Amino acid sequence: MANIRAWFDGLKEKGHIKDAGYPLDSAGGVVVGEDRTIFDGPYAEAKDVIGGFTLVEAKDLAEAFEIAKTCPILDVGKSVEVRPTRAFSHTE
């Protein structure tokens, strides 16, 4: 945890952290389909399980990947997913 805290502190000093985000709790579920069925989750067997998020500012996707490659969680066999955000408009 000390390595992760130091990594976050370094990103913050460089101005990359826009929102430190939050780890996600195991409670919750998924609402599906027109009948709005609620399924519990998350599911350990799911392909994509998200443990939390952090919003990072980078000049482009390449820089975002370079930042992600420095994450200490990779040293213990975990992964970091990089996704760009896009502007949301209520008129879309």
C-alpha distance (Angstrom), angle and dihedral (degrees) to the residues before:
residue distance angle dihedral
M1 . . .
A2 3.80 . .
N3 3.82 90.0 .
I4 3.80 91.6 50.7
R5 3.83 92.0 47.6
A6 3.83 90.3 50.1
W7 3.82 90.1 48.2
F8 3.81 91.4 52.1
D9 3.81 91.4 45.8
G10 3.82 90.1 52.2
L11 3.81 92.0 50.1
K12 3.80 90.4 47.9
E13 3.83 91.3 51.7
K14 3.82 89.4 52.4
G15 3.83 91.4 50.6
H16 3.81 95.5 -113.8
I17 3.82 99.2 119.5
K18 3.81 110.9 87.2
D19 3.82 95.6 163.2
A20 3.80 122.3 3.4
G21 3.80 88.0 -150.4
Y22 3.75 125.0 -159.4
P23 3.78 138.4 -91.1
L24 3.78 110.8 -107.8
D25 3.80 121.8 -116.7
S26 3.80 120.4 -129.2
A27 3.83 90.9 -120.9
G28 3.78 119.3 92.3
G29 3.74 137.1 65.2
V30 3.77 147.9 -144.2
V31 3.80 127.7 -88.1
V32 3.82 109.7 -146.7
G33 3.77 137.7 -169.6
E34 3.76 137.5 -21.0
D35 3.81 91.8 -52.2
R36 3.84 89.2 55.9
T37 3.80 94.4 -131.5
I38 3.80 113.1 -174.6
F39 3.79 117.1 -140.2
D40 3.77 121.5 -171.7
G41 3.76 119.1 -123.3
P42 2.96 172.2 58.5
Y43 3.76 97.9 -135.1
A44 3.80 120.4 -145.8
E45 3.80 90.2 -149.0
A46 3.81 92.1 55.8
K47 3.79 116.3 115.1
D48 3.79 93.6 -132.4
V49 3.80 116.2 42.5
I50 3.80 114.8 169.2
G51 3.80 116.9 -153.0
G52 3.80 95.3 -175.3
F53 3.77 143.3 -49.2
T54 3.78 143.0 -114.7
L55 3.79 125.3 -166.8
V56 3.81 109.0 -136.3
E57 3.79 127.0 -174.7
A58 3.79 115.8 -138.0
K59 3.79 132.0 162.9
D60 3.81 90.6 -120.4
L61 3.79 143.3 -15.9
A62 3.81 92.0 -85.1
E63 3.81 91.2 58.6
A64 3.81 90.2 46.1
F65 3.81 89.8 55.5
E66 3.80 91.1 48.3
I67 3.81 89.6 52.4
A68 3.82 91.0 47.7
K69 3.80 91.0 51.2
T70 3.82 89.1 63.2
C71 3.83 94.3 57.4
P72 3.82 111.2 121.4
I73 3.80 92.2 -143.1
L74 3.81 86.9 76.4
D75 3.82 88.0 67.1
V76 3.81 90.4 67.5
G77 3.80 96.9 49.0
K78 3.81 98.3 -94.4
S79 3.80 126.2 126.2
V80 3.78 139.1 -127.2
E81 3.78 120.1 -146.4
V82 3.80 118.4 -152.1
R83 3.81 119.1 -155.5
P84 3.79 128.9 165.6
T85 3.78 118.7 -131.1
R86 3.75 123.8 -137.0
A87 3.75 133.8 -155.1
F88 3.78 115.7 -88.2
S89 3.76 120.3 -144.7
H90 3.79 125.5 -169.9
T91 3.81 87.1 -142.2
E92 3.82 95.6 59.9
